[in-house]
Amino acid sequence: MASKKAYLDHLRKVSLFSACSQKDLEKIAKAGDEVVMPAGSLIVDQGQTGREAFVVLEGSVMVKRNGKKVASLGPGTVVGELSLLDHGPRTATVICESDCTLLLLSQRHFMAVLDDVPSMAHKLLASLAGRIRDLDRQYYG
């Protein structure tokens, strides 16, 4: 089982949470559940409806889009964050490349944190806007 400090260290690296304070990160960590999954486990399946995100604490995961590998991600990265926010379909499939320890953030618990700390929603919106701007620059120049 990872320590609370390890959770915070990993959450701090997640771009979605980059503007969050230490106190905000502690609330997010408390709302999550640690899960251990063996190599080869399916974490999320492209096209399926999602209600949670996963922060990689230990191990590595492979991200596939339309059957093609697009990334390998390790500790301090998050997968499923779009479905966490909008309950929409998964945009990729994610599989454990090795044995993994993940922090599961359910939509219900995460939204309760946002309801409790409304200013955190402002920080998340600003972070998402920055990511959209980056993608816009990449696509349009």
The first five atom37 places (N, CA, C, CB, O) and aatype in JSON, in Angstrom:
{
  "aatype": [12, 0, 15, 11, 11, 0, 18, 10, 3, 8, 10, 1, 11, 19, 15, 10, 13, 15, 0, 4, 15, 5, 11, 3, 10, 6, 11, 9, 0, 11, 0, 7, 3, 6, 19, 19, 12, 14, 0, 7, 15, 10, 9, 19, 3, 5, 7, 5, 16, 7, 1, 6, 0, 13, 19, 19, 10, 6, 7, 15, 19, 12, 19, 11, 1, 2, 7, 11, 11, 19, 0, 15, 10, 7, 14, 7, 16, 19, 19, 7, 6, 10, 15, 10, 10, 3, 8, 7, 14, 1, 16, 0, 16, 19, 9, 4, 6, 15, 3, 4, 16, 10, 10, 10, 10, 15, 5, 1, 8, 13, 12, 0, 19, 10, 3, 3, 19, 14, 15, 12, 0, 8, 11, 10, 10, 0, 15, 10, 0, 7, 1, 9, 1, 3, 10, 3, 1, 5, 18, 18, 7],
  "atom_mask": [
    [1, 1, 1, 1, 1],
    [1, 1, 1, 1, 1],
    [1, 1, 1, 1, 1],
    [1, 1, 1, 1, 1],
    [1, 1, 1, 1, 1],
    [1, 1, 1, 1, 1],
    [1, 1, 1, 1, 1],
    [1, 1, 1, 1, 1],
    [1, 1, 1, 1, 1],
    [1, 1, 1, 1, 1],
    [1, 1, 1, 1, 1],
    [1, 1, 1, 1, 1],
    [1, 1, 1, 1, 1],
    [1, 1, 1, 1, 1],
    [1, 1, 1, 1, 1],
    [1, 1, 1, 1, 1],
    [1, 1, 1, 1, 1],
    [1, 1, 1, 1, 1],
    [1, 1, 1, 1, 1],
    [1, 1, 1, 1, 1],
    [1, 1, 1, 1, 1],
    [1, 1, 1, 1, 1],
    [1, 1, 1, 1, 1],
    [1, 1, 1, 1, 1],
    [1, 1, 1, 1, 1],
    [1, 1, 1, 1, 1],
    [1, 1, 1, 1, 1],
    [1, 1, 1, 1, 1],
    [1, 1, 1, 1, 1],
    [1, 1, 1, 1, 1],
    [1, 1, 1, 1, 1],
    [1, 1, 1, 0, 1],
    [1, 1, 1, 1, 1],
    [1, 1, 1, 1, 1],
    [1, 1, 1, 1, 1],
    [1, 1, 1, 1, 1],
    [1, 1, 1, 1, 1],
    [1, 1, 1, 1, 1],
    [1, 1, 1, 1, 1],
    [1, 1, 1, 0, 1],
    [1, 1, 1, 1, 1],
    [1, 1, 1, 1, 1],
    [1, 1, 1, 1, 1],
    [1, 1, 1, 1, 1],
    [1, 1, 1, 1, 1],
    [1, 1, 1, 1, 1],
    [1, 1, 1, 0, 1],
    [1, 1, 1, 1, 1],
    [1, 1, 1, 1, 1],
    [1, 1, 1, 0, 1],
    [1, 1, 1, 1, 1],
    [1, 1, 1, 1, 1],
    [1, 1, 1, 1, 1],
    [1, 1, 1, 1, 1],
    [1, 1, 1, 1, 1],
    [1, 1, 1, 1, 1],
    [1, 1, 1, 1, 1],
    [1, 1, 1, 1, 1],
    [1, 1, 1, 0, 1],
    [1, 1, 1, 1, 1],
    [1, 1, 1, 1, 1],
    [1, 1, 1, 1, 1],
    [1, 1, 1, 1, 1],
    [1, 1, 1, 1, 1],
    [1, 1, 1, 1, 1],
    [1, 1, 1, 1, 1],
    [1, 1, 1, 0, 1],
    [1, 1, 1, 1, 1],
    [1, 1, 1, 1, 1],
    [1, 1, 1, 1, 1],
    [1, 1, 1, 1, 1],
    [1, 1, 1, 1, 1],
    [1, 1, 1, 1, 1],
    [1, 1, 1, 0, 1],
    [1, 1, 1, 1, 1],
    [1, 1, 1, 0, 1],
    [1, 1, 1, 1, 1],
    [1, 1, 1, 1, 1],
    [1, 1, 1, 1, 1],
    [1, 1, 1, 0, 1],
    [1, 1, 1, 1, 1],
    [1, 1, 1, 1, 1],
    [1, 1, 1, 1, 1],
    [1, 1, 1, 1, 1],
    [1, 1, 1, 1, 1],
    [1, 1, 1, 1, 1],
    [1, 1, 1, 1, 1],
    [1, 1, 1, 0, 1],
    [1, 1, 1, 1, 1],
    [1, 1, 1, 1, 1],
    [1, 1, 1, 1, 1],
    [1, 1, 1, 1, 1],
    [1, 1, 1, 1, 1],
    [1, 1, 1, 1, 1],
    [1, 1, 1, 1, 1],
    [1, 1, 1, 1, 1],
    [1, 1, 1, 1, 1],
    [1, 1, 1, 1, 1],
    [1, 1, 1, 1, 1],
    [1, 1, 1, 1, 1],
    [1, 1, 1, 1, 1],
    [1, 1, 1, 1, 1],
    [1, 1, 1, 1, 1],
    [1, 1, 1, 1, 1],
    [1, 1, 1, 1, 1],
    [1, 1, 1, 1, 1],
    [1, 1, 1, 1, 1],
    [1, 1, 1, 1, 1],
    [1, 1, 1, 1, 1],
    [1, 1, 1, 1, 1],
    [1, 1, 1, 1, 1],
    [1, 1, 1, 1, 1],
    [1, 1, 1, 1, 1],
    [1, 1, 1, 1, 1],
    [1, 1, 1, 1, 1],
    [1, 1, 1, 1, 1],
    [1, 1, 1, 1, 1],
    [1, 1, 1, 1, 1],
    [1, 1, 1, 1, 1],
    [1, 1, 1, 1, 1],
    [1, 1, 1, 1, 1],
    [1, 1, 1, 1, 1],
    [1, 1, 1, 1, 1],
    [1, 1, 1, 1, 1],
    [1, 1, 1, 1, 1],
    [1, 1, 1, 1, 1],
    [1, 1, 1, 1, 1],
    [1, 1, 1, 1, 1],
    [1, 1, 1, 1, 1],
    [1, 1, 1, 0, 1],
    [1, 1, 1, 1, 1],
    [1, 1, 1, 1, 1],
    [1, 1, 1, 1, 1],
    [1, 1, 1, 1, 1],
    [1, 1, 1, 1, 1],
    [1, 1, 1, 1, 1],
    [1, 1, 1, 1, 1],
    [1, 1, 1, 1, 1],
    [1, 1, 1, 1, 1],
    [1, 1, 1, 1, 1],
    [1, 1, 1, 0, 1]
  ],
  "atom_positions": [
    [[0.85, -1.18, 0.0], [0.0, 0.0, 0.0], [0.89, 1.24, 0.0], [-0.96, 0.0, 1.23], [1.78, 1.38, 0.84]],
    [[0.65, 2.14, -0.93], [1.42, 3.37, -1.03], [1.04, 4.3, 0.12], [1.2, 4.06, -2.4], [-0.08, 4.27, 0.62]],
    [[1.98, 5.13, 0.51], [1.72, 6.07, 1.6], [0.95, 7.29, 1.09], [3.03, 6.51, 2.25], [0.9, 7.55, -0.11]],
    [[0.36, 8.03, 2.02], [-0.36, 9.25, 1.67], [0.58, 10.22, 0.97], [-0.98, 9.9, 2.92], [0.18, 10.9, 0.02]],
    [[1.84, 10.29, 1.44], [2.82, 11.19, 0.83], [3.07, 10.79, -0.62], [4.14, 11.17, 1.63], [3.22, 11.65, -1.48]],
    [[3.12, 9.49, -0.89], [3.32, 9.01, -2.26], [2.14, 9.41, -3.14], [3.51, 7.47, -2.29], [2.33, 9.83, -4.29]],
    [[0.92, 9.29, -2.62], [-0.26, 9.73, -3.37], [-0.1, 11.19, -3.77], [-1.55, 9.53, -2.54], [-0.31, 11.55, -4.93]],
    [[0.27, 12.02, -2.81], [0.39, 13.45, -3.07], [1.49, 13.74, -4.08], [0.67, 14.21, -1.76], [1.33, 14.59, -4.96]],
    [[2.61, 13.03, -3.96], [3.7, 13.23, -4.92], [3.24, 12.91, -6.34], [4.92, 12.34, -4.55], [3.59, 13.62, -7.28]],
    [[2.46, 11.85, -6.5], [1.99, 11.47, -7.83], [0.9, 12.42, -8.33], [1.46, 10.03, -7.8], [0.9, 12.81, -9.5]],
    [[-0.02, 12.8, -7.46], [-1.09, 13.73, -7.86], [-0.5, 15.08, -8.29], [-2.09, 13.92, -6.7], [-1.0, 15.71, -9.21]],
    [[0.55, 15.5, -7.62], [1.2, 16.78, -7.94], [1.73, 16.78, -9.38], [2.34, 17.06, -6.95], [1.81, 17.84, -10.01]],
    [[2.11, 15.62, -9.9], [2.66, 15.5, -11.26], [1.58, 15.5, -12.34], [3.49, 14.23, -11.37], [1.88, 15.73, -13.51]],
    [[0.33, 15.25, -11.96], [-0.76, 15.15, -12.92], [-1.12, 16.55, -13.41], [-2.01, 14.46, -12.29], [-1.46, 17.43, -12.61]],
    [[-1.04, 16.77, -14.72], [-1.27, 18.11, -15.26], [-2.65, 18.66, -14.91], [-1.1, 18.09, -16.77], [-2.79, 19.86, -14.68]],
    [[-3.65, 17.8, -14.87], [-5.0, 18.25, -14.53], [-5.04, 18.9, -13.14], [-5.97, 17.06, -14.58], [-5.84, 19.81, -12.91]],
    [[-4.19, 18.43, -12.24], [-4.18, 18.93, -10.87], [-3.04, 19.9, -10.59], [-4.1, 17.77, -9.92], [-2.76, 20.21, -9.43]],
    [[-2.37, 20.38, -11.64], [-1.17, 21.2, -11.46], [-1.41, 22.49, -10.68], [-0.6, 21.54, -12.79], [-0.5, 22.97, -10.01]],
    [[-2.6, 23.06, -10.75], [-2.88, 24.31, -10.05], [-3.44, 24.09, -8.64], [-3.86, 25.15, -10.85], [-3.72, 25.05, -7.93]],
    [[-3.6, 22.84, -8.25], [-4.19, 22.54, -6.94], [-3.18, 22.73, -5.82], [-4.74, 21.11, -6.92], [-1.99, 22.47, -5.98]],
    [[-3.68, 23.19, -4.69], [-2.85, 23.37, -3.5], [-2.6, 22.02, -2.83], [-3.53, 24.36, -2.51], [-3.21, 21.01, -3.18]],
    [[-1.72, 22.03, -1.86], [-1.45, 20.83, -1.07], [-2.74, 20.33, -0.42], [-0.36, 21.11, 0.01], [-3.01, 19.13, -0.41]],
    [[-3.52, 21.24, 0.11], [-4.79, 20.89, 0.76], [-5.76, 20.26, -0.24], [-5.43, 22.13, 1.41], [-6.44, 19.28, 0.07]],
    [[-5.82, 20.83, -1.46], [-6.67, 20.28, -2.51], [-6.24, 18.85, -2.84], [-6.61, 21.15, -3.78], [-7.07, 17.95, -2.94]],
    [[-4.94, 18.66, -3.0], [-4.41, 17.33, -3.35], [-4.71, 16.32, -2.24], [-2.9, 17.4, -3.6], [-4.98, 15.15, -2.52]],
    [[-4.65, 16.76, -1.0], [-4.97, 15.86, 0.11], [-6.42, 15.42, 0.04], [-4.69, 16.56, 1.46], [-6.73, 14.25, 0.31]],
    [[-7.31, 16.32, -0.31], [-8.74, 15.97, -0.43], [-8.94, 14.98, -1.58], [-9.6, 17.24, -0.66], [-9.72, 14.03, -1.46]],
    [[-8.25, 15.2, -2.7], [-8.36, 14.28, -3.84], [-7.84, 12.9, -3.45], [-7.59, 14.84, -5.08], [-8.47, 11.89, -3.74]],
    [[-6.68, 12.87, -2.79], [-6.09, 11.59, -2.38], [-7.02, 10.85, -1.43], [-4.72, 11.83, -1.7], [-7.18, 9.63, -1.54]],
    [[-7.63, 11.57, -0.51], [-8.53, 10.94, 0.46], [-9.77, 10.37, -0.23], [-8.95, 11.95, 1.52], [-10.33, 9.37, 0.23]],
    [[-10.19, 11.0, -1.33], [-11.38, 10.54, -2.06], [-11.1, 9.31, -2.92], [-11.91, 11.67, -2.94], [-12.04, 8.65, -3.38]],
    [[-9.83, 9.0, -3.14], [-9.47, 7.88, -4.0], [-9.33, 6.57, -3.25], [0.0, 0.0, 0.0], [-9.24, 6.54, -2.03]],
    [[-9.31, 5.49, -4.02], [-9.1, 4.14, -3.49], [-7.93, 3.51, -4.23], [-10.38, 3.27, -3.63], [-7.85, 3.57, -5.45]],
    [[-7.03, 2.91, -3.49], [-5.9, 2.22, -4.1], [-6.35, 0.87, -4.63], [-4.75, 2.05, -3.09], [-7.03, 0.11, -3.94]],
    [[-5.96, 0.56, -5.87], [-6.23, -0.75, -6.45], [-4.94, -1.31, -7.04], [-7.35, -0.66, -7.55], [-4.11, -0.57, -7.56]],
    [[-4.78, -2.62, -6.94], [-3.62, -3.3, -7.49], [-4.11, -4.18, -8.62], [-2.86, -4.13, -6.39], [-5.07, -4.94, -8.45]],
    [[-3.46, -4.09, -9.78], [-3.87, -4.87, -10.95], [-2.63, -5.56, -11.54], [-4.58, -3.96, -12.01], [-1.58, -4.93, -11.67]],
    [[-2.76, -6.82, -11.9], [-1.62, -7.53, -12.49], [-1.39, -7.14, -13.94], [-1.84, -9.04, -12.39], [-2.28, -6.61, -14.61]],
    [[-0.19, -7.4, -14.41], [0.16, -7.14, -15.82], [-0.88, -7.79, -16.72], [1.58, -7.67, -16.15], [-1.33, -8.91, -16.47]],
    [[-1.25, -7.08, -17.78], [-2.23, -7.59, -18.73], [-3.67, -7.19, -18.43], [0.0, 0.0, 0.0], [-4.55, -7.41, -19.26]],
    [[-3.91, -6.61, -17.26], [-5.27, -6.23, -16.88], [-5.75, -5.04, -17.71], [-5.34, -5.88, -15.38], [-5.0, -4.11, -17.99]],
    [[-7.02, -5.1, -18.1], [-7.67, -4.01, -18.81], [-8.15, -3.0, -17.79], [-8.85, -4.53, -19.71], [-8.94, -3.32, -16.89]],
    [[-7.68, -1.75, -17.93], [-8.09, -0.69, -17.01], [-9.29, 0.04, -17.57], [-6.92, 0.3, -16.75], [-10.31, 0.19, -16.89]],
    [[-9.19, 0.5, -18.81], [-10.32, 1.13, -19.49], [-10.37, 0.63, -20.93], [-10.2, 2.69, -19.45], [-9.35, 0.26, -21.51]],
    [[-11.58, 0.62, -21.49], [-11.8, 0.07, -22.83], [-12.38, 1.17, -23.73], [-12.75, -1.16, -22.77], [-13.43, 1.73, -23.43]],
    [[-11.7, 1.46, -24.82], [-12.12, 2.51, -25.74], [-13.58, 2.32, -26.15], [-11.22, 2.53, -26.97], [-14.0, 1.21, -26.51]],
    [[-14.34, 3.41, -26.1], [-15.73, 3.39, -26.51], [-16.71, 3.12, -25.38], [0.0, 0.0, 0.0], [-17.89, 3.45, -25.49]],
    [[-16.24, 2.51, -24.31], [-17.12, 2.21, -23.18], [-17.32, 3.47, -22.33], [-16.54, 1.05, -22.31], [-16.44, 4.32, -22.25]],
    [[-18.47, 3.57, -21.7], [-18.75, 4.69, -20.81], [-17.9, 4.56, -19.56], [-20.25, 4.77, -20.45], [-17.75, 3.47, -19.01]],
    [[-17.35, 5.68, -19.12], [-16.52, 5.66, -17.93], [-17.04, 6.57, -16.85], [0.0, 0.0, 0.0], [-17.73, 7.55, -17.12]],
    [[-16.69, 6.23, -15.62], [-17.09, 7.04, -14.46], [-15.93, 7.26, -13.51], [-18.24, 6.37, -13.72], [-16.14, 7.71, -12.38]],
    [[-14.72, 6.95, -13.94], [-13.59, 7.09, -13.04], [-12.3, 7.34, -13.82], [-13.44, 5.85, -12.18], [-12.21, 7.11, -15.02]],
    [[-11.32, 7.83, -13.07], [-9.97, 8.01, -13.61], [-9.01, 7.22, -12.73], [-9.57, 9.53, -13.66], [-9.35, 6.85, -11.61]],
    [[-7.82, 6.98, -13.24], [-6.81, 6.21, -12.52], [-5.48, 6.95, -12.57], [-6.68, 4.79, -13.11], [-5.01, 7.3, -13.65]],
    [[-4.89, 7.18, -11.42], [-3.55, 7.76, -11.34], [-2.59, 6.59, -11.14], [-3.42, 8.83, -10.18], [-2.77, 5.79, -10.23]],
    [[-1.57, 6.5, -11.99], [-0.59, 5.43, -11.87], [0.35, 5.77, -10.71], [0.22, 5.24, -13.21], [1.02, 6.8, -10.72]],
    [[0.39, 4.89, -9.71], [1.27, 5.05, -8.57], [2.54, 4.23, -8.74], [0.56, 4.66, -7.27], [3.64, 4.69, -8.42]],
    [[2.38, 3.0, -9.24], [3.51, 2.1, -9.49], [3.21, 1.3, -10.74], [3.77, 1.15, -8.27], [2.06, 0.96, -11.01]],
    [[4.27, 1.0, -11.52], [4.11, 0.21, -12.73], [3.95, 1.07, -13.96], [0.0, 0.0, 0.0], [4.14, 2.29, -13.93]],
    [[3.6, 0.42, -15.06], [3.4, 1.16, -16.31], [2.17, 0.62, -17.03], [4.66, 1.06, -17.22], [1.81, -0.55, -16.91]],
    [[1.55, 1.52, -17.78], [0.35, 1.17, -18.54], [0.56, 1.53, -20.01], [-0.9, 1.91, -17.97], [1.31, 2.45, -20.33]],
    [[-0.09, 0.78, -20.89], [-0.03, 1.03, -22.32], [-1.37, 1.62, -22.76], [0.29, -0.27, -23.12], [-2.43, 1.11, -22.41]],
    [[-1.28, 2.7, -23.52], [-2.47, 3.35, -24.06], [-2.57, 3.01, -25.54], [-2.43, 4.9, -23.84], [-1.62, 3.21, -26.29]],
    [[-3.73, 2.49, -25.95], [-3.97, 2.13, -27.35], [-5.19, 2.9, -27.84], [-4.18, 0.59, -27.52], [-6.2, 3.01, -27.15]],
    [[-5.07, 3.4, -29.04], [-6.19, 4.08, -29.66], [-6.46, 3.41, -30.99], [-5.91, 5.61, -29.85], [-5.57, 3.3, -31.84]],
    [[-7.69, 2.94, -31.18], [-8.06, 2.2, -32.38], [-7.11, 1.04, -32.64], [-8.08, 3.14, -33.59], [-6.73, 0.76, -33.78]],
    [[-6.71, 0.36, -31.55], [-5.87, -0.82, -31.65], [-4.38, -0.55, -31.79], [0.0, 0.0, 0.0], [-3.6, -1.5, -31.79]],
    [[-3.97, 0.71, -31.92], [-2.54, 1.05, -32.07], [-2.0, 1.68, -30.8], [-2.33, 2.01, -33.26], [-2.63, 2.56, -30.2]],
    [[-0.83, 1.2, -30.38], [-0.2, 1.75, -29.19], [0.19, 3.21, -29.45], [1.05, 0.92, -28.78], [0.84, 3.52, -30.45]],
    [[-0.22, 4.09, -28.54], [0.12, 5.5, -28.68], [1.0, 6.0, -27.55], [-1.14, 6.34, -28.74], [1.63, 7.05, -27.68]],
    [[1.06, 5.26, -26.44], [1.9, 5.72, -25.32], [2.08, 4.63, -24.29], [1.3, 6.96, -24.67], [1.26, 3.71, -24.16]],
    [[3.16, 4.75, -23.55], [3.38, 4.0, -22.32], [3.5, 5.05, -21.23], [4.66, 3.05, -22.39], [4.25, 6.02, -21.37]],
    [[2.77, 4.87, -20.15], [2.75, 5.86, -19.08], [3.14, 5.21, -17.77], [1.36, 6.52, -18.97], [2.86, 4.04, -17.53]],
    [[3.8, 5.98, -16.92], [4.24, 5.47, -15.63], [3.72, 6.3, -14.47], [0.0, 0.0, 0.0], [2.77, 7.06, -14.62]],
    [[4.35, 6.14, -13.32], [3.91, 6.83, -12.11], [3.76, 8.34, -12.3], [4.87, 6.55, -10.98], [4.59, 9.0, -12.93]],
    [[2.68, 8.86, -11.72], [2.41, 10.29, -11.8], [1.61, 10.7, -13.01], [0.0, 0.0, 0.0], [1.44, 11.89, -13.28]],
    [[1.1, 9.73, -13.75], [0.25, 10.04, -14.9], [-1.17, 9.59, -14.6], [0.78, 9.36, -16.21], [-1.4, 8.77, -13.71]],
    [[-2.12, 10.14, -15.35], [-3.53, 9.82, -15.13], [-4.13, 9.33, -16.44], [-4.31, 11.05, -14.58], [-3.77, 9.81, -17.52]],
    [[-5.05, 8.38, -16.34], [-5.82, 7.92, -17.49], [-7.29, 7.95, -17.11], [-5.38, 6.48, -17.95], [-7.64, 7.69, -15.96]],
    [[-8.13, 8.28, -18.07], [-9.57, 8.29, -17.83], [-10.11, 9.59, -17.3], [0.0, 0.0, 0.0], [-11.27, 9.64, -16.88]],
    [[-9.31, 10.64, -17.3], [-9.75, 11.9, -16.69], [-10.92, 12.56, -17.41], [-8.6, 12.86, -16.63], [-11.71, 13.26, -16.79]],
    [[-11.04, 12.34, -18.73], [-12.18, 12.94, -19.43], [-13.5, 12.32, -18.95], [-12.03, 12.76, -20.94], [-14.47, 13.04, -18.71]],
    [[-13.53, 11.01, -18.82], [-14.74, 10.35, -18.34], [-15.03, 10.69, -16.88], [-14.61, 8.83, -18.49], [-16.18, 10.71, -16.46]],
    [[-13.98, 10.96, -16.12], [-14.17, 11.4, -14.74], [-14.98, 12.69, -14.71], [-12.81, 11.59, -14.03], [-15.82, 12.89, -13.84]],
    [[-14.71, 13.56, -15.67], [-15.34, 14.88, -15.69], [-16.69, 14.89, -16.39], [-14.43, 15.87, -16.35], [-17.59, 15.63, -16.0]],
    [[-16.85, 14.06, -17.45], [-18.09, 14.18, -18.23], [-18.89, 12.89, -18.4], [-17.77, 14.7, -19.58], [-19.93, 12.9, -19.05]],
    [[-18.44, 11.78, -17.83], [-19.15, 10.5, -17.92], [-19.35, 10.08, -19.38], [-20.51, 10.6, -17.21], [-20.32, 9.41, -19.72]],
    [[-18.41, 10.48, -20.25], [-18.51, 10.14, -21.66], [-17.76, 8.86, -22.0], [0.0, 0.0, 0.0], [-17.18, 8.22, -21.12]],
    [[-17.77, 8.49, -23.27], [-17.09, 7.27, -23.69], [-15.57, 7.42, -23.61], [-17.51, 6.89, -25.12], [-15.02, 8.5, -23.81]],
    [[-14.92, 6.33, -23.33], [-13.46, 6.29, -23.25], [-12.87, 6.55, -24.64], [-12.96, 4.91, -22.69], [-13.37, 6.02, -25.64]],
    [[-11.82, 7.36, -24.69], [-11.19, 7.68, -25.98], [-10.03, 6.75, -26.31], [-10.69, 9.12, -25.97], [-9.46, 6.84, -27.4]],
    [[-9.69, 5.85, -25.39], [-8.59, 4.92, -25.61], [-8.77, 3.7, -24.73], [-7.22, 5.59, -25.34], [-9.57, 3.7, -23.79]],
    [[-8.03, 2.66, -25.05], [-7.94, 1.47, -24.22], [-6.65, 1.56, -23.43], [-8.0, 0.15, -25.08], [-5.62, 1.97, -23.97]],
    [[-6.69, 1.19, -22.16], [-5.49, 1.23, -21.33], [-5.34, -0.13, -20.65], [-5.57, 2.38, -20.27], [-6.28, -0.65, -20.04]],
    [[-4.13, -0.69, -20.77], [-3.82, -2.02, -20.25], [-2.56, -1.92, -19.39], [-3.64, -3.05, -21.4], [-1.63, -1.19, -19.74]],
    [[-2.52, -2.65, -18.28], [-1.32, -2.7, -17.44], [-0.21, -3.42, -18.2], [-1.61, -3.42, -16.09], [-0.37, -4.57, -18.6]],
    [[0.92, -2.75, -18.39], [2.09, -3.4, -19.01], [2.85, -4.22, -17.98], [3.03, -2.34, -19.64], [3.51, -5.21, -18.32]],
    [[2.76, -3.81, -16.72], [3.39, -4.53, -15.62], [2.38, -4.56, -14.48], [4.75, -3.85, -15.17], [1.29, -3.99, -14.6]],
    [[2.73, -5.21, -13.4], [1.86, -5.13, -12.22], [1.76, -3.66, -11.83], [2.41, -6.01, -11.03], [2.77, -2.96, -11.8]],
    [[0.56, -3.19, -11.54], [0.34, -1.77, -11.29], [-0.4, -1.53, -9.97], [-0.44, -1.14, -12.44], [-1.25, -2.31, -9.56]],
    [[-0.03, -0.44, -9.35], [-0.79, 0.1, -8.23], [-1.36, 1.42, -8.73], [0.09, 0.28, -6.92], [-0.62, 2.28, -9.21]],
    [[-2.68, 1.57, -8.6], [-3.37, 2.74, -9.15], [-4.22, 3.39, -8.06], [-4.25, 2.34, -10.36], [-4.69, 2.72, -7.14]],
    [[-4.39, 4.7, -8.18], [-5.33, 5.41, -7.32], [-6.58, 5.64, -8.15], [-4.73, 6.77, -6.78], [-6.57, 6.41, -9.12]],
    [[-7.67, 4.97, -7.77], [-8.93, 5.07, -8.49], [-9.7, 6.27, -7.95], [-9.76, 3.77, -8.36], [-9.96, 6.37, -6.75]],
    [[-10.05, 7.18, -8.86], [-10.86, 8.35, -8.5], [-12.23, 8.17, -9.14], [-10.17, 9.69, -8.96], [-12.38, 8.33, -10.35]],
    [[-13.22, 7.85, -8.32], [-14.57, 7.68, -8.86], [-15.2, 9.05, -9.08], [-15.45, 6.82, -7.91], [-14.9, 10.01, -8.38]],
    [[-16.08, 9.12, -10.08], [-16.75, 10.37, -10.39], [-17.55, 10.87, -9.19], [-17.66, 10.21, -11.62], [-17.53, 12.07, -8.89]],
    [[-18.24, 9.99, -8.53], [-19.08, 10.37, -7.38], [-18.25, 11.01, -6.28], [-19.83, 9.15, -6.84], [-18.6, 12.07, -5.77]],
    [[-17.15, 10.36, -5.9], [-16.31, 10.9, -4.84], [-15.58, 12.17, -5.27], [-15.3, 9.85, -4.39], [-15.42, 13.1, -4.49]],
    [[-15.14, 12.19, -6.53], [-14.43, 13.37, -7.03], [-15.36, 14.58, -7.09], [-13.84, 13.08, -8.42], [-14.97, 15.68, -6.7]],
    [[-16.57, 14.39, -7.57], [-17.53, 15.5, -7.63], [-17.89, 15.98, -6.23], [-18.8, 15.07, -8.39], [-18.15, 17.17, -6.04]],
    [[-17.92, 15.09, -5.26], [-18.17, 15.5, -3.87], [-17.05, 16.42, -3.38], [-18.3, 14.27, -2.95], [-17.3, 17.37, -2.65]],
    [[-15.81, 16.12, -3.78], [-14.69, 17.0, -3.41], [-14.88, 18.37, -4.06], [-13.33, 16.37, -3.84], [-14.67, 19.39, -3.42]],
    [[-15.27, 18.38, -5.33], [-15.49, 19.66, -6.02], [-16.63, 20.44, -5.38], [-15.78, 19.43, -7.51], [-16.56, 21.66, -5.26]],
    [[-17.68, 19.74, -4.96], [-18.79, 20.41, -4.28], [-18.32, 21.01, -2.96], [-19.94, 19.43, -4.05], [-18.78, 22.08, -2.56]],
    [[-17.42, 20.32, -2.28], [-16.9, 20.76, -0.99], [-15.92, 21.93, -1.14], [-16.23, 19.6, -0.28], [-15.84, 22.8, -0.28]],
    [[-15.17, 21.93, -2.25], [-14.15, 22.96, -2.5], [-14.38, 23.54, -3.91], [-12.7, 22.37, -2.36], [-13.66, 23.17, -4.84]],
    [[-15.36, 24.42, -4.07], [-15.69, 24.95, -5.4], [-14.51, 25.63, -6.1], [-16.82, 25.93, -5.28], [-14.44, 25.63, -7.33]],
    [[-13.6, 26.21, -5.34], [-12.46, 26.88, -5.97], [-11.58, 25.9, -6.74], [-11.63, 27.62, -4.92], [-10.88, 26.28, -7.67]],
    [[-11.63, 24.62, -6.35], [-10.85, 23.61, -7.08], [-11.38, 23.45, -8.49], [-10.88, 22.26, -6.33], [-10.6, 23.2, -9.42]],
    [[-12.68, 23.58, -8.69], [-13.26, 23.48, -10.03], [-12.71, 24.58, -10.92], [-14.8, 23.56, -9.96], [-12.47, 24.34, -12.11]],
    [[-12.5, 25.76, -10.38], [-11.93, 26.87, -11.16], [-10.52, 26.51, -11.61], [-11.92, 28.18, -10.33], [-10.14, 26.79, -12.75]],
    [[-9.75, 25.9, -10.72], [-8.38, 25.5, -11.06], [-8.38, 24.43, -12.15], [-7.65, 24.99, -9.81], [-7.56, 24.46, -13.06]],
    [[-9.31, 23.47, -12.04], [-9.39, 22.41, -13.05], [-9.81, 22.97, -14.4], [-10.38, 21.32, -12.6], [-9.28, 22.56, -15.44]],
    [[-10.75, 23.91, -14.4], [-11.16, 24.55, -15.66], [-9.99, 25.28, -16.31], [-12.32, 25.53, -15.41], [-9.8, 25.2, -17.52]],
    [[-9.21, 25.99, -15.51], [-8.04, 26.7, -16.05], [-7.03, 25.72, -16.62], [-7.39, 27.57, -14.96], [-6.44, 25.97, -17.67]],
    [[-6.83, 24.6, -15.94], [-5.9, 23.58, -16.42], [-6.39, 22.99, -17.74], [-5.73, 22.47, -15.37], [-5.6, 22.8, -18.67]],
    [[-7.68, 22.68, -17.82], [-8.25, 22.14, -19.06], [-8.15, 23.14, -20.2], [-9.71, 21.73, -18.84], [-7.85, 22.77, -21.34]],
    [[-8.41, 24.41, -19.91], [-8.31, 25.44, -20.94], [-6.87, 25.5, -21.47], [-8.74, 26.82, -20.37], [-6.66, 25.65, -22.68]],
    [[-5.9, 25.4, -20.59], [-4.5, 25.39, -21.02], [-4.19, 24.21, -21.91], [0.0, 0.0, 0.0], [-3.47, 24.35, -22.9]],
    [[-4.72, 23.05, -21.58], [-4.5, 21.86, -22.4], [-5.15, 22.01, -23.77], [-5.05, 20.6, -21.69], [-4.57, 21.61, -24.78]],
    [[-6.35, 22.6, -23.8], [-7.03, 22.83, -25.09], [-6.23, 23.81, -25.94], [-8.47, 23.36, -24.86], [-6.1, 23.61, -27.15]],
    [[-5.7, 24.86, -25.32], [-4.87, 25.82, -26.06], [-3.63, 25.14, -26.65], [-4.46, 26.99, -25.14], [-3.25, 25.4, -27.79]],
    [[-3.0, 24.28, -25.85], [-1.83, 23.55, -26.35], [-2.19, 22.69, -27.56], [-1.23, 22.66, -25.24], [-1.47, 22.69, -28.55]],
    [[-3.31, 21.97, -27.48], [-3.75, 21.15, -28.6], [-4.09, 22.0, -29.82], [-4.97, 20.31, -28.18], [-3.8, 21.62, -30.95]],
    [[-4.71, 23.15, -29.57], [-5.05, 24.07, -30.67], [-3.78, 24.54, -31.38], [-5.84, 25.29, -30.14], [-3.73, 24.58, -32.61]],
    [[-2.75, 24.89, -30.6], [-1.47, 25.32, -31.19], [-0.83, 24.19, -31.99], [-0.5, 25.8, -30.09], [-0.28, 24.42, -33.07]],
    [[-0.9, 22.97, -31.45], [-0.32, 21.82, -32.15], [-1.03, 21.56, -33.49], [-0.39, 20.56, -31.26], [-0.4, 21.23, -34.5]],
    [[-2.34, 21.72, -33.47], [-3.14, 21.41, -34.66], [-3.11, 22.54, -35.68], [-4.57, 21.12, -34.26], [-2.94, 22.3, -36.88]],
    [[-3.29, 23.76, -35.2], [-3.42, 24.9, -36.11], [-2.16, 25.75, -36.24], [-4.53, 25.77, -35.66], [-2.05, 26.57, -37.16]],
    [[-1.23, 25.56, -35.33], [0.03, 26.32, -35.41], [0.07, 27.57, -34.62], [0.0, 0.0, 0.0], [1.08, 28.28, -34.63]]
  ]
}
